[in-house]
Amino acid sequence: EADIYQTPRYLVIGTGKKITLECSQTMGHDKMYWYQQDPGMELHLIHYSYGVNSTEKGDLSSESTVSRIRTEHFPLTLESARPSHTSQYLCASSVLAGETNVLTFGAGSRLTVL
Amino acid sequence: GQNIDQPTEMTATEGAIVQINCTYQTSGFNGLFWYQQHAGEAPTFLSYNVLDGLEEKGRFSSFLSRSKGYSYLLLKELQMKDSASYLCAVMDSNYQLIWGAGTKLIIKP
């Protein structure tokens, strides 16, 4: 039973389209993240948030935006998709306080841009 | 720059023991994490080390040496379901996670 939900799981779209990847968590976690993961490569942080109305850029943020209007919801938007955006996108959340900062991940959204 | 190194792929036999190494060079250190990721699934948390030494959790153990910038994940009594990628990640001085590319572990009968 997943505590963090991502939709869609799979998406194939054409170049230039605007897309939003949804992420919701039911754990009341303050901190949320978006990562990009390609096969055999490390996770790259795209955006993160410390809580409502907080958004921060990661390493690969220049071509996407996020919002955090509600604690449980952290959508990622690509304004104009390109083939280079083809990848797996993982959403995660964690408690803000505490030393361990263990991440709980969603199942991922696999995006293919033609 | 910051860097996490771990082997790309390892093969082991069911019932055996395997050790997956991770070396790191980061700006500061606030703990090291191991995650397991089955193909097509989300990473799941395995272990966390912030002090030197061995942490044991059932069939899995994780070791840390901060002076050497080194950790390993030890898996005992390997089962077929242990076939997965194992991700090493270090939390740096800014409490940001630096990830390794993962080690794909293949278990053979």
Backbone of each chain as ProteinMPNN parsed JSONL, in Angstrom:
{"seq_chain_A": "EADIYQTPRYLVIGTGKKITLECSQTMGHDKMYWYQQDPGMELHLIHYSYGVNSTEKGDLSSESTVSRIRTEHFPLTLESARPSHTSQYLCASSVLAGETNVLTFGAGSRLTVL", "coords_chain_A": {"N_chain_A": [[0.857, -1.194, 0.0], [0.842, 1.997, -1.086], [2.26, 5.028, 0.171], [2.896, 7.289, -1.037], [2.045, 8.775, -3.992], [2.204, 8.678, -7.473], [1.26, 10.078, -10.548], [0.982, 10.451, -14.109], [1.818, 6.913, -14.391], [3.048, 6.075, -16.689], [3.845, 7.856, -19.641], [3.533, 8.991, -22.917], [4.382, 11.46, -25.116], [4.251, 14.194, -27.518], [6.828, 16.355, -28.852], [7.119, 19.637, -27.529], [4.788, 19.762, -26.093], [2.963, 20.644, -23.115], [3.332, 19.343, -19.891], [2.222, 17.919, -16.795], [3.394, 16.311, -13.999], [2.062, 14.468, -11.424], [2.215, 14.344, -7.834], [1.499, 13.011, -4.728], [1.356, 12.747, -1.195], [0.558, 10.926, 1.773], [1.541, 11.033, 4.29], [2.038, 13.239, 5.775], [4.471, 14.472, 5.552], [6.927, 17.055, 5.65], [9.004, 17.733, 3.869], [9.581, 17.521, 0.404], [10.526, 16.049, -2.769], [11.746, 16.073, -6.161], [13.19, 13.828, -8.369], [15.286, 12.921, -11.133], [15.909, 10.017, -12.986], [17.989, 8.075, -14.903], [18.67, 4.995, -16.684], [21.128, 3.084, -15.026], [22.352, 5.299, -14.014], [23.098, 7.925, -11.621], [20.726, 9.324, -9.261], [19.327, 12.468, -9.972], [18.721, 15.543, -8.509], [15.916, 17.548, -9.022], [13.979, 19.442, -8.129], [13.058, 20.685, -4.843], [11.239, 20.91, -1.73], [10.593, 22.547, 1.339], [8.255, 22.788, 2.627], [4.84, 24.068, 2.699], [4.415, 26.567, 0.244], [7.132, 26.76, -0.158], [9.762, 26.355, -2.386], [12.603, 24.976, -3.96], [15.455, 24.984, -6.138], [17.12, 22.274, -7.717], [19.762, 20.337, -9.17], [19.001, 20.042, -11.853], [17.033, 21.868, -12.657], [16.3, 23.786, -14.544], [14.488, 23.579, -16.655], [11.963, 23.083, -15.784], [9.138, 23.481, -13.532], [7.823, 23.749, -10.187], [5.255, 23.528, -7.659], [3.973, 24.177, -4.365], [1.359, 24.158, -2.85], [-0.254, 22.838, -1.128], [0.446, 20.743, 1.677], [0.483, 18.005, 1.063], [0.773, 17.78, -1.681], [2.717, 17.976, -4.624], [3.307, 18.948, -7.49], [5.02, 18.585, -10.674], [5.956, 20.478, -13.448], [6.523, 20.52, -16.92], [7.059, 22.907, -19.249], [7.437, 22.852, -22.011], [7.867, 20.069, -23.582], [10.725, 18.094, -24.493], [12.646, 15.735, -26.472], [14.939, 15.201, -24.937], [13.98, 15.194, -22.404], [13.033, 12.736, -21.899], [12.788, 10.236, -19.588], [12.931, 8.703, -16.286], [10.948, 9.851, -13.667], [11.104, 10.51, -10.306], [9.308, 10.972, -7.359], [9.657, 12.005, -3.975], [9.462, 11.971, -0.361], [10.082, 13.282, 2.967], [10.536, 13.49, 6.549], [10.942, 16.678, 8.038], [12.403, 17.366, 10.287], [14.894, 15.832, 12.378], [17.605, 13.492, 12.275], [18.006, 11.472, 10.41], [16.588, 11.73, 7.984], [15.25, 10.026, 6.135], [14.196, 9.011, 2.962], [11.053, 8.477, 1.425], [9.947, 6.995, -1.45], [7.941, 7.529, -4.394], [6.363, 5.426, -6.912], [7.196, 6.242, -9.383], [7.269, 8.103, -12.513], [7.291, 7.359, -15.809], [8.491, 8.973, -18.516], [8.189, 9.518, -21.965], [9.276, 11.358, -24.656], [8.476, 12.158, -27.873]], "CA_chain_A": [[0.0, 0.0, 0.0], [1.742, 3.132, -1.251], [1.965, 6.238, 0.913], [3.214, 8.412, -1.914], [1.421, 8.396, -5.229], [2.589, 9.446, -8.648], [0.513, 9.856, -11.789], [0.756, 9.087, -14.586], [2.971, 6.016, -14.282], [3.689, 6.077, -17.999], [3.323, 8.896, -20.509], [4.215, 9.218, -24.192], [3.844, 12.701, -25.673], [5.03, 14.802, -28.577], [7.661, 17.516, -28.539], [6.449, 20.928, -27.412], [3.613, 19.684, -25.224], [3.104, 20.947, -21.687], [2.89, 18.221, -19.077], [2.35, 18.002, -15.346], [3.491, 15.045, -13.278], [1.449, 14.664, -10.112], [2.757, 13.614, -6.697], [0.786, 13.267, -3.483], [1.745, 11.851, -0.101], [-0.421, 10.914, 2.857], [2.285, 10.825, 5.531], [2.216, 14.509, 6.461], [5.875, 14.892, 5.485], [7.151, 18.439, 5.255], [9.946, 17.892, 2.77], [9.303, 16.726, -0.792], [11.607, 16.126, -3.752], [11.635, 15.457, -7.475], [14.455, 13.339, -8.915], [15.314, 12.311, -12.453], [16.776, 8.843, -12.96], [18.185, 7.347, -16.156], [19.213, 3.659, -16.389], [22.545, 2.995, -14.705], [22.89, 6.61, -13.622], [22.681, 8.373, -10.305], [19.567, 10.204, -9.174], [19.628, 13.896, -10.027], [17.684, 16.335, -7.857], [15.375, 18.575, -9.908], [13.414, 20.459, -7.235], [12.634, 20.203, -3.539], [10.407, 21.851, -0.98], [10.64, 22.342, 2.787], [6.899, 22.868, 3.147], [3.922, 24.881, 1.897], [4.934, 27.809, -0.341], [8.589, 26.678, -0.266], [10.308, 25.56, -3.488], [14.025, 25.202, -4.189], [15.952, 24.327, -7.34], [18.213, 21.324, -7.588], [20.786, 20.378, -10.216], [18.455, 19.986, -13.212], [15.73, 22.502, -12.532], [16.112, 24.937, -15.424], [13.458, 23.409, -17.679], [10.73, 22.645, -15.15], [8.696, 24.255, -12.377], [7.029, 23.031, -9.195], [4.483, 24.345, -6.728], [3.625, 23.479, -3.114], [0.237, 24.908, -2.28], [-0.724, 22.023, -0.013], [1.513, 19.889, 2.198], [0.504, 16.664, 0.499], [0.782, 17.799, -3.141], [3.946, 18.604, -5.146], [3.349, 18.653, -8.929], [6.147, 19.025, -11.5], [5.472, 20.869, -14.769], [7.427, 20.828, -18.024], [6.282, 23.813, -20.106], [7.568, 22.459, -23.415], [8.645, 18.832, -23.508], [11.689, 17.777, -25.558], [13.141, 14.348, -26.362], [15.934, 15.089, -23.867], [13.267, 15.011, -21.14], [12.692, 11.323, -21.751], [13.463, 9.746, -18.388], [12.09, 8.298, -15.162], [10.861, 10.92, -12.675], [10.749, 9.97, -9.002], [8.931, 11.9, -6.301], [9.965, 11.463, -2.66], [9.161, 12.859, 0.757], [10.741, 12.928, 4.217], [10.259, 14.421, 7.635], [11.862, 17.813, 7.995], [13.286, 17.327, 11.444], [15.513, 14.541, 12.62], [18.915, 13.325, 11.655], [18.165, 10.465, 9.376], [16.081, 12.244, 6.707], [14.996, 8.909, 5.238], [13.26, 9.33, 1.893], [10.083, 7.523, 0.912], [9.785, 7.287, -2.871], [6.822, 7.043, -5.174], [6.7, 4.378, -7.881], [7.826, 6.867, -10.532], [6.553, 8.4, -13.762], [8.217, 7.176, -16.931], [8.094, 9.89, -19.577], [8.823, 9.403, -23.281], [8.937, 12.487, -25.522], [8.812, 11.776, -29.246]], "C_chain_A": [[0.889, 1.238, 0.0], [1.286, 4.302, -0.412], [2.271, 7.475, 0.098], [2.858, 7.985, -3.333], [1.881, 9.308, -6.354], [1.698, 9.066, -9.823], [0.965, 10.848, -12.832], [1.988, 8.209, -14.352], [3.762, 5.992, -15.58], [3.023, 7.134, -18.872], [4.183, 9.015, -21.754], [3.572, 10.437, -24.834], [4.752, 13.228, -26.76], [5.813, 16.011, -28.104], [6.817, 18.786, -28.497], [5.247, 20.933, -26.509], [3.966, 20.088, -23.8], [2.584, 19.778, -20.891], [3.078, 18.528, -17.597], [2.361, 16.594, -14.774], [3.01, 15.292, -11.855], [2.136, 13.807, -9.049], [1.998, 14.005, -5.454], [1.246, 12.268, -2.436], [0.78, 12.034, 1.066], [0.236, 10.807, 4.226], [2.479, 12.112, 6.329], [3.652, 14.997, 6.47], [5.999, 16.334, 5.006], [7.972, 18.544, 3.972], [9.578, 16.976, 1.608], [10.326, 17.04, -1.863], [11.119, 15.593, -5.098], [13.043, 15.103, -7.953], [14.23, 12.84, -10.339], [16.297, 11.161, -12.422], [16.797, 8.186, -14.33], [18.859, 6.016, -15.833], [20.715, 3.69, -16.13], [23.182, 4.293, -14.255], [22.383, 6.982, -12.236], [21.414, 9.228, -10.383], [20.035, 11.656, -9.202], [18.441, 14.671, -9.456], [17.236, 17.463, -8.781], [14.858, 19.748, -9.076], [13.164, 19.825, -5.872], [11.895, 21.303, -2.798], [10.494, 21.509, 0.501], [9.244, 22.338, 3.409], [6.047, 23.757, 2.248], [4.562, 26.214, 1.523], [6.46, 27.878, -0.386], [8.954, 25.823, -1.458], [11.752, 25.968, -3.713], [14.456, 24.444, -5.429], [17.085, 23.381, -7.005], [19.177, 21.471, -8.751], [20.218, 20.572, -11.615], [17.146, 20.743, -13.327], [15.377, 23.454, -13.66], [14.934, 24.802, -16.381], [12.124, 22.965, -17.092], [10.396, 23.548, -13.972], [7.903, 23.359, -11.442], [6.23, 24.036, -8.383], [4.183, 23.513, -5.491], [2.569, 24.317, -2.394], [-0.345, 24.167, -1.074], [0.41, 21.098, 0.413], [1.626, 18.583, 1.423], [0.753, 16.63, -1.004], [1.98, 18.577, -3.68], [4.076, 18.296, -6.634], [4.559, 19.274, -9.625], [5.634, 19.315, -12.904], [6.634, 21.126, -15.726], [6.634, 21.672, -19.018], [6.3, 23.39, -21.567], [8.486, 21.24, -23.478], [9.542, 18.653, -24.737], [12.141, 16.336, -25.402], [14.161, 14.167, -25.254], [15.28, 14.947, -22.497], [12.825, 13.577, -20.921], [13.495, 10.725, -20.609], [12.423, 9.203, -17.413], [12.125, 9.43, -14.142], [10.327, 10.327, -11.367], [10.433, 11.09, -8.027], [9.239, 11.231, -4.961], [9.583, 12.465, -1.586], [9.922, 12.381, 1.987], [10.278, 13.886, 5.298], [11.306, 15.518, 7.599], [12.877, 17.734, 9.123], [13.902, 15.948, 11.576], [16.764, 14.347, 11.808], [18.879, 12.457, 10.42], [17.615, 10.893, 8.021], [15.853, 11.136, 5.695], [13.925, 9.292, 4.237], [12.332, 8.157, 1.624], [9.77, 7.923, -0.518], [8.436, 6.809, -3.399], [7.311, 6.053, -6.217], [7.296, 4.936, -9.17], [6.876, 7.127, -11.692], [7.564, 8.285, -14.895], [7.712, 7.976, -18.117], [8.899, 9.615, -20.841], [8.332, 10.552, -24.146], [9.416, 12.173, -26.934], [9.187, 12.988, -30.09]], "O_chain_A": [[1.604, 1.498, 0.968], [0.088, 4.557, -0.283], [1.939, 8.589, 0.504], [3.321, 6.95, -3.812], [1.939, 10.53, -6.212], [1.42, 7.89, -10.059], [1.302, 11.983, -12.493], [3.084, 8.727, -14.137], [4.99, 5.901, -15.573], [1.803, 7.295, -18.852], [5.406, 9.126, -21.667], [2.364, 10.456, -25.071], [5.885, 12.771, -26.913], [5.493, 16.614, -27.079], [5.922, 18.982, -29.318], [4.727, 21.999, -26.181], [5.093, 19.906, -23.34], [1.504, 19.265, -21.18], [3.963, 19.287, -17.203], [1.461, 15.794, -15.028], [3.484, 16.2, -11.171], [2.581, 12.692, -9.325], [1.861, 15.19, -5.15], [1.495, 11.101, -2.737], [0.262, 13.123, 1.313], [-0.437, 10.521, 5.216], [3.022, 12.083, 7.433], [4.021, 15.836, 7.292], [5.293, 16.777, 4.099], [7.664, 19.351, 3.095], [9.297, 15.794, 1.806], [10.917, 18.12, -1.889], [10.203, 14.774, -5.163], [13.953, 15.932, -7.951], [13.138, 12.399, -10.698], [17.4, 11.301, -11.894], [15.757, 7.789, -14.855], [19.549, 5.909, -14.819], [21.479, 4.252, -16.915], [24.403, 4.385, -14.129], [21.393, 6.441, -11.744], [21.08, 9.778, -11.433], [21.008, 12.023, -8.544], [17.3, 14.474, -9.873], [18.058, 18.24, -9.267], [15.247, 20.896, -9.29], [13.068, 18.605, -5.748], [11.925, 22.47, -3.188], [10.472, 20.338, 0.881], [9.067, 21.941, 4.56], [6.48, 24.151, 1.166], [5.163, 26.894, 2.355], [7.02, 28.947, -0.629], [8.511, 24.678, -1.551], [12.09, 27.15, -3.666], [13.902, 23.391, -5.745], [17.903, 23.651, -6.126], [19.392, 22.57, -9.261], [20.857, 21.187, -12.469], [16.238, 20.3, -14.03], [14.231, 23.9, -13.728], [14.428, 25.81, -16.874], [11.245, 22.518, -17.829], [11.249, 24.283, -13.475], [7.372, 22.33, -11.859], [6.495, 25.238, -8.416], [4.143, 22.284, -5.559], [2.861, 25.069, -1.464], [-0.856, 24.776, -0.134], [1.243, 20.715, -0.409], [2.73, 18.106, 1.157], [0.929, 15.547, -1.561], [2.237, 19.702, -3.251], [4.889, 17.451, -7.007], [5.054, 20.331, -9.232], [4.946, 18.481, -13.491], [7.587, 21.836, -15.405], [5.641, 21.201, -19.572], [5.307, 23.545, -22.279], [9.711, 21.361, -23.432], [9.174, 19.009, -25.857], [12.031, 15.769, -24.315], [14.248, 13.083, -24.677], [15.957, 14.612, -21.525], [12.296, 13.245, -19.86], [14.725, 10.703, -20.647], [11.219, 9.234, -17.669], [13.199, 9.917, -13.789], [9.252, 9.729, -11.328], [11.201, 12.041, -7.888], [9.094, 10.016, -4.83], [9.404, 13.652, -1.859], [10.355, 11.23, 2.054], [9.71, 14.942, 5.019], [12.436, 15.29, 7.169], [14.062, 18.003, 8.93], [13.452, 15.0, 10.933], [16.948, 14.978, 10.767], [19.64, 12.682, 9.479], [18.133, 10.455, 6.994], [16.215, 11.277, 4.527], [12.879, 9.828, 4.603], [12.755, 7.001, 1.598], [9.372, 9.059, -0.775], [7.871, 5.826, -2.919], [8.514, 5.86, -6.39], [7.846, 4.179, -9.969], [5.84, 6.479, -11.838], [8.557, 9.012, -14.94], [6.642, 7.698, -18.659], [10.123, 9.493, -20.801], [7.129, 10.713, -24.351], [10.605, 11.95, -27.165], [9.498, 12.844, -31.273]]}, "seq_chain_B": "GQNIDQPTEMTATEGAIVQINCTYQTSGFNGLFWYQQHAGEAPTFLSYNVLDGLEEKGRFSSFLSRSKGYSYLLLKELQMKDSASYLCAVMDSNYQLIWGAGTKLIIKP", "coords_chain_B": {"N_chain_B": [[35.041, 18.424, -6.65], [32.02, 16.614, -5.794], [31.682, 13.15, -5.199], [30.55, 9.839, -5.63], [31.416, 6.495, -5.588], [30.708, 3.289, -6.77], [30.622, -0.22, -7.575], [29.521, -1.141, -10.859], [28.13, -3.483, -11.508], [27.425, -6.648, -9.994], [27.756, -10.158, -9.435], [26.345, -12.922, -7.77], [25.877, -15.987, -5.89], [22.945, -17.768, -5.015], [22.226, -18.09, -1.584], [24.774, -17.464, -0.782], [27.237, -14.984, 0.365], [27.546, -11.491, -0.155], [29.426, -8.516, -0.727], [28.99, -5.145, -1.132], [30.675, -2.39, -2.154], [31.254, 1.088, -1.38], [32.645, 4.156, -2.071], [33.374, 7.517, -1.142], [33.603, 11.04, -1.801], [32.953, 13.957, -0.467], [31.559, 17.23, 0.257], [31.752, 17.717, 3.337], [30.018, 15.677, 5.807], [27.114, 14.03, 6.702], [26.008, 11.607, 7.175], [25.398, 8.332, 5.781], [23.573, 6.532, 3.394], [21.93, 3.495, 2.413], [20.015, 2.251, -0.232], [17.599, 0.05, -1.685], [16.672, -0.941, -4.924], [14.397, -2.428, -6.892], [13.996, -3.528, -10.262], [12.257, -1.231, -12.215], [10.873, -0.261, -10.061], [10.312, 1.765, -7.064], [13.032, 3.2, -5.151], [13.85, 1.794, -1.962], [14.413, 2.301, 1.494], [17.256, 0.996, 3.159], [19.429, 1.17, 5.062], [21.18, 3.274, 7.446], [24.082, 5.022, 8.237], [25.982, 6.909, 10.459], [27.955, 7.065, 12.297], [31.195, 5.544, 12.766], [31.584, 2.069, 12.086], [29.758, -1.052, 12.334], [26.457, -1.681, 11.345], [23.848, -3.8, 11.977], [21.145, -5.479, 10.47], [19.092, -7.832, 10.381], [19.475, -9.933, 7.615], [21.003, -8.122, 6.348], [23.793, -5.921, 6.574], [25.518, -2.892, 7.317], [28.469, -1.028, 6.898], [30.654, 1.556, 8.031], [33.397, 3.727, 7.479], [34.509, 6.686, 8.282], [36.937, 8.054, 8.154], [38.204, 6.883, 6.029], [36.457, 7.367, 4.015], [34.515, 5.459, 3.207], [32.235, 2.799, 2.725], [30.418, -0.255, 3.162], [27.915, -2.569, 2.045], [26.632, -5.462, 3.298], [25.34, -8.486, 2.343], [23.802, -11.332, 3.474], [23.171, -14.895, 3.195], [21.968, -15.047, 0.591], [19.085, -14.422, -1.385], [16.91, -15.079, -4.184], [15.215, -12.939, -4.51], [16.753, -10.826, -3.753], [17.978, -9.817, -5.91], [18.612, -6.866, -7.423], [19.094, -3.285, -7.731], [21.498, -1.533, -5.807], [21.729, 1.35, -4.045], [23.977, 3.813, -3.055], [24.177, 6.617, -0.953], [25.207, 9.823, 0.13], [24.855, 12.241, 2.677], [25.558, 15.581, 2.49], [27.368, 18.495, 3.793], [25.44, 20.446, 3.575], [23.159, 19.11, 4.018], [22.208, 17.858, 1.769], [21.523, 15.17, -0.444], [23.912, 13.153, -2.008], [24.165, 11.043, -4.682], [25.207, 7.726, -5.581], [25.704, 5.84, -8.645], [24.613, 3.389, -8.402], [24.643, -0.17, -7.784], [24.157, -2.965, -9.652], [22.92, -5.967, -8.663], [23.144, -9.313, -9.381], [21.639, -12.345, -8.83], [22.359, -15.725, -8.932], [21.059, -19.039, -9.337]], "CA_chain_B": [[33.642, 18.051, -6.766], [31.533, 15.54, -4.942], [31.693, 11.919, -5.967], [30.243, 8.56, -4.993], [31.801, 5.402, -6.472], [30.332, 1.924, -6.42], [30.714, -1.053, -8.777], [28.343, -1.082, -11.714], [27.382, -4.737, -11.477], [28.036, -7.772, -9.283], [27.016, -11.412, -9.537], [26.569, -13.805, -6.625], [25.089, -17.218, -5.916], [21.925, -17.917, -3.979], [22.727, -18.671, -0.348], [26.113, -16.959, -0.48], [27.386, -13.65, 0.949], [28.132, -10.532, -1.09], [29.744, -7.219, -0.144], [28.939, -4.069, -2.122], [31.457, -1.28, -1.633], [30.93, 2.465, -1.78], [33.605, 5.16, -1.6], [32.791, 8.839, -1.368], [34.314, 12.299, -1.554], [31.882, 14.954, -0.409], [31.753, 18.435, 1.057], [31.137, 17.432, 4.633], [29.381, 14.362, 5.929], [26.05, 13.954, 7.7], [25.403, 10.289, 7.163], [25.415, 7.563, 4.533], [22.365, 5.722, 3.249], [21.802, 2.47, 1.379], [18.663, 1.987, -0.702], [17.422, -1.046, -2.622], [15.718, -0.603, -5.985], [14.099, -3.465, -7.866], [13.785, -2.996, -11.613], [10.956, -0.634, -12.464], [10.198, 0.117, -8.824], [10.898, 2.875, -6.31], [14.031, 2.848, -4.146], [13.382, 1.664, -0.588], [15.476, 2.504, 2.472], [17.816, -0.184, 3.814], [20.24, 1.429, 6.254], [21.757, 4.598, 7.653], [25.266, 5.05, 9.119], [26.579, 8.227, 10.658], [29.157, 6.8, 13.092], [31.998, 4.418, 12.287], [31.261, 0.759, 12.617], [28.842, -1.939, 11.633], [25.05, -1.705, 11.741], [23.276, -5.039, 11.483], [19.685, -5.481, 10.402], [18.714, -9.091, 9.763], [20.473, -10.463, 6.683], [21.769, -7.002, 5.78], [24.619, -5.125, 7.479], [26.205, -1.795, 6.643], [29.672, -0.604, 7.617], [31.133, 2.897, 7.676], [34.659, 4.292, 7.972], [34.511, 8.086, 7.841], [38.307, 8.477, 7.85], [38.558, 6.336, 4.717], [35.42, 7.69, 3.034], [34.232, 4.114, 2.701], [31.156, 2.03, 3.318], [29.967, -1.422, 2.407], [26.667, -3.234, 2.377], [26.876, -6.899, 3.314], [24.108, -9.253, 2.255], [24.057, -12.735, 3.801], [22.123, -15.865, 2.832], [21.324, -14.401, -0.534], [17.874, -15.002, -1.964], [16.682, -14.584, -5.54], [14.549, -11.635, -4.425], [17.745, -9.781, -3.497], [18.391, -9.259, -7.207], [18.138, -5.479, -7.446], [20.177, -2.304, -7.674], [21.735, -1.026, -4.458], [22.163, 2.737, -4.207], [24.676, 4.439, -1.943], [23.97, 8.066, -0.982], [25.819, 10.531, 1.255], [24.308, 13.559, 2.974], [26.721, 16.465, 2.629], [27.299, 19.496, 4.857], [24.201, 21.203, 3.385], [22.08, 18.135, 4.18], [21.738, 17.406, 0.471], [21.96, 13.812, -0.737], [24.706, 12.893, -3.202], [23.855, 9.643, -4.98], [25.99, 6.914, -6.494], [24.95, 5.347, -9.798], [23.984, 2.119, -8.053], [25.259, -1.452, -8.135], [23.166, -3.976, -10.024], [23.285, -7.276, -8.113], [22.485, -10.43, -10.051], [21.728, -13.564, -8.027], [22.197, -16.924, -9.743], [20.703, -20.221, -8.519]], "C_chain_B": [[33.283, 16.92, -5.844], [31.352, 14.282, -5.772], [31.378, 10.714, -5.097], [30.594, 7.468, -5.995], [31.334, 4.07, -5.911], [30.385, 1.098, -7.692], [29.403, -1.032, -9.546], [27.485, -2.323, -11.569], [28.159, -5.799, -10.715], [27.13, -8.985, -9.459], [27.362, -12.28, -8.341], [25.608, -14.982, -6.714], [24.098, -17.236, -4.766], [22.496, -18.643, -2.767], [24.076, -18.153, 0.091], [26.052, -15.585, 0.193], [28.001, -12.734, -0.108], [28.342, -9.205, -0.369], [29.781, -6.178, -1.26], [29.611, -2.844, -1.516], [30.999, 0.066, -2.178], [32.007, 3.379, -1.215], [33.071, 6.532, -1.976], [33.788, 9.951, -1.085], [33.261, 13.387, -1.614], [32.301, 16.152, 0.421], [31.027, 18.236, 2.378], [30.417, 16.089, 4.614], [28.355, 14.411, 7.043], [25.305, 12.638, 7.615], [25.428, 9.653, 5.789], [24.24, 6.604, 4.533], [22.585, 4.632, 2.193], [20.324, 2.282, 1.076], [18.7, 0.8, -1.649], [16.385, -0.635, -3.662], [15.562, -1.777, -6.938], [13.744, -2.805, -9.189], [12.361, -2.473, -11.767], [10.208, -0.183, -11.226], [10.914, 1.282, -8.141], [12.02, 2.377, -5.405], [13.391, 2.743, -2.766], [14.575, 1.681, 0.358], [15.927, 1.186, 3.094], [18.513, 0.172, 5.13], [20.77, 2.848, 6.251], [22.922, 4.473, 8.622], [25.757, 6.485, 9.237], [27.85, 8.127, 11.513], [29.894, 5.599, 12.521], [31.516, 3.117, 12.894], [30.207, 0.059, 11.791], [27.443, -1.827, 12.228], [24.423, -2.952, 11.131], [21.757, -4.993, 11.547], [19.27, -6.733, 9.643], [19.812, -9.617, 8.86], [21.377, -9.378, 6.126], [22.56, -6.295, 6.879], [25.266, -4.015, 6.672], [27.322, -1.296, 7.543], [30.095, 0.761, 7.12], [32.497, 3.159, 8.291], [34.739, 5.713, 7.431], [35.921, 8.546, 7.461], [38.742, 8.003, 6.475], [37.543, 6.718, 3.645], [34.875, 6.439, 2.379], [33.087, 3.483, 3.463], [30.977, 0.745, 2.524], [28.638, -1.91, 2.939], [26.917, -4.726, 2.238], [25.535, -7.621, 3.315], [24.442, -10.724, 2.476], [22.889, -13.596, 3.334], [21.283, -15.347, 1.666], [20.124, -15.187, -1.052], [17.667, -14.381, -3.339], [16.045, -13.195, -5.517], [15.507, -10.491, -4.112], [18.319, -9.209, -4.789], [17.765, -7.879, -7.371], [19.351, -4.58, -7.62], [20.265, -1.769, -6.259], [22.411, 0.337, -4.588], [22.799, 3.236, -2.92], [24.472, 5.953, -2.059], [24.553, 8.684, 0.284], [25.151, 11.885, 1.431], [25.473, 14.498, 3.271], [26.484, 17.522, 3.719], [26.047, 20.365, 4.758], [22.962, 20.317, 3.526], [21.418, 17.783, 2.85], [22.305, 16.011, 0.203], [22.728, 13.772, -2.048], [24.591, 11.39, -3.475], [24.933, 8.999, -5.842], [25.087, 6.4, -7.611], [24.279, 4.008, -9.529], [24.778, 0.915, -8.523], [24.154, -2.444, -8.431], [23.662, -5.329, -9.55], [22.448, -8.35, -8.782], [22.715, -11.669, -9.21], [21.448, -14.752, -8.94], [21.878, -18.117, -8.851], [21.921, -21.086, -8.228]], "O_chain_B": [[34.147, 16.335, -5.19], [30.917, 14.347, -6.921], [31.873, 10.588, -3.977], [30.125, 7.502, -7.133], [31.536, 3.765, -4.736], [30.212, 1.641, -8.783], [28.323, -0.92, -8.966], [26.259, -2.235, -11.514], [29.387, -5.851, -10.776], [25.914, -8.862, -9.61], [28.523, -12.37, -7.942], [24.66, -14.978, -7.5], [24.398, -16.764, -3.669], [23.16, -19.671, -2.897], [24.484, -18.383, 1.23], [24.98, -15.091, 0.542], [28.874, -13.155, -0.866], [27.547, -8.816, 0.486], [30.529, -6.328, -2.226], [29.17, -2.326, -0.49], [30.442, 0.168, -3.27], [32.254, 3.377, -0.009], [32.402, 6.694, -2.997], [34.685, 9.82, -0.252], [32.739, 13.702, -2.684], [33.266, 16.097, 1.183], [29.844, 18.549, 2.511], [30.235, 15.462, 3.57], [28.663, 14.78, 8.176], [24.121, 12.559, 7.94], [25.474, 10.34, 4.768], [23.95, 5.949, 5.534], [23.318, 4.819, 1.222], [19.493, 2.171, 1.976], [19.697, 0.567, -2.331], [15.352, -0.054, -3.328], [16.475, -2.09, -7.702], [13.258, -1.675, -9.228], [11.39, -3.176, -11.486], [9.051, 0.23, -11.31], [11.976, 1.723, -8.581], [11.966, 1.24, -4.936], [12.49, 3.515, -2.437], [15.63, 1.129, 0.043], [15.106, 0.365, 3.502], [18.241, -0.425, 6.172], [20.809, 3.527, 5.225], [22.781, 3.892, 9.699], [25.925, 7.183, 8.237], [28.714, 9.002, 11.454], [29.295, 4.742, 11.873], [31.097, 3.063, 14.05], [29.821, 0.508, 10.712], [27.263, -1.871, 13.445], [24.459, -3.14, 9.915], [21.166, -4.54, 12.527], [19.115, -6.709, 8.422], [20.96, -9.736, 9.287], [22.399, -9.671, 5.505], [22.054, -6.096, 7.984], [25.532, -4.178, 5.481], [27.166, -1.158, 8.757], [29.924, 1.092, 5.946], [32.734, 2.859, 9.462], [35.01, 5.914, 6.247], [36.079, 9.348, 6.54], [39.561, 8.652, 5.825], [37.755, 6.416, 2.471], [34.781, 6.355, 1.154], [32.98, 3.614, 4.683], [31.345, 0.672, 1.352], [28.284, -1.701, 4.1], [27.359, -5.197, 1.19], [24.697, -7.392, 4.187], [25.262, -11.296, 1.758], [21.782, -13.109, 3.107], [20.061, -15.23, 1.754], [20.138, -16.414, -1.144], [18.179, -13.299, -3.628], [16.303, -12.374, -6.397], [15.129, -9.323, -4.193], [19.061, -8.227, -4.762], [16.544, -7.742, -7.448], [20.489, -5.05, -7.652], [19.25, -1.573, -5.59], [23.497, 0.467, -5.152], [22.232, 3.098, -1.836], [24.585, 6.508, -3.152], [24.408, 8.135, 1.377], [24.909, 12.596, 0.455], [26.27, 14.253, 4.177], [25.512, 17.441, 4.47], [25.633, 20.961, 5.753], [21.853, 20.732, 3.19], [20.233, 17.453, 2.799], [23.437, 15.714, 0.582], [22.267, 14.285, -3.068], [24.883, 10.569, -2.605], [25.503, 9.643, -6.723], [23.864, 6.509, -7.534], [23.471, 3.543, -10.332], [25.491, 0.972, -9.525], [23.317, -2.732, -7.576], [24.715, -5.791, -9.988], [21.218, -8.311, -8.758], [23.857, -12.011, -8.906], [20.432, -14.788, -9.635], [22.375, -18.199, -7.727], [21.804, -22.112, -7.557]]}, "name": "protein", "num_of_chains": 2, "seq": "EADIYQTPRYLVIGTGKKITLECSQTMGHDKMYWYQQDPGMELHLIHYSYGVNSTEKGDLSSESTVSRIRTEHFPLTLESARPSHTSQYLCASSVLAGETNVLTFGAGSRLTVLGQNIDQPTEMTATEGAIVQINCTYQTSGFNGLFWYQQHAGEAPTFLSYNVLDGLEEKGRFSSFLSRSKGYSYLLLKELQMKDSASYLCAVMDSNYQLIWGAGTKLIIKP"}
